[in-house]
Amino acid sequence: MKRIEVKLSLSVVAPLLDVIKSTVDDLGGSLAAPSTLRDVDEELRATWMDGLLASQTGDCRTLLALFDREFFANGVIAFDESNAEAIVRACAAVRLRLRERHLKTLEDDVLESGNVEISDLPEPQRKAFMCYLFLATIQELIIQHLDSSIIES
Amino acid sequence: MKVAQTKTVTTPGEHTETELALQGLWRVVVLNDPVNLMSYVVMVFKKIFGFDEPTARRHMLEVHEQGRSVVWIGLREKAEAYAFSLQEWHLTAMIEPDEKN
């Protein structure tokens, strides 16, 4: 089984974990992506939403589990085919919610291009943006190294 | 002993129309969002639809540049399943009737 281990700087990443955790808590009963179920009847819609929420909750739990005792001991997180799919999806959910809650003032094209002067952002937004970038980096790493495991699973 | 009486009421118009709409072809549409990475969207398309890299990239670019891409057309039940999978990956996906058919 292919496994990637990444050593992170504890002093940089540890402060971001509070943002990730509070965003996961915020996601609790709601979906990260906007609901677009106009053509689906009410009964199916309820089942559909429950399924998506259960999936999102499970994925977020897997993301948080990355930052365990081992991470706080040596700064290492590990991905393999057992957790990659859930983590890459949870990162998407948390990034969407971060955008909605903290980065709404950034224009779409600015956010997409990444041309943001971090030092110009006010403190709570700066931390949220750092977190947004950190989660994108995790996604890129997983896609780069475990893309085929995810696609074939 | 009381015998139950049955009475048949038919309302064909509305019902038939609904059935036909459900039986027709449906599109699965993905809408743009400024958050999800291009590489992520490509991977999701490859995983869910089995697209090869150029097809997945073409749809991703269509979403990015035109705001939406029709990624699949077919029967409603399968369209719903695809839309659910796309939403599970946090893409903004919807189904709509394919008016050409």
Interface residues (C-beta under 8 A of the other chain):
Chain A: L31 A32 A33 P34 T36 L37 R38 D39 V40 L44 W48 G51 L52 S55 Q56 V88 R89 A92 A93 R95 L96 R99 D108 D109 L111 E112 A136 Q139 E140 I143 Q144 D147 I150 I151
Chain B: W26 L31 D33 P34 V35 N36 L37 S39 Y40 M43 K46 K47 E80 F84 Q87 E88 W89 H90 L91 T92 A93 M94 I95 E96 P97
